[in-house]
């Protein structure tokens, strides 16, 4: 995900709250955590669970 305005994280968190299927986001983990999302840093997309 990428957005020049920097709203990608907010959209990802909204999708998570709406019950979206498993996904991962490339973003600043601290920023996503500040939005109230559980954050797990991974090295590879296959690690998403």
Protein Blocks (a to p, Z undefined) as FASTA:
>chain_A
ZZfklpmmmmmmmmmmnopacddddddfklmmmnopacdddfbfklpZZ
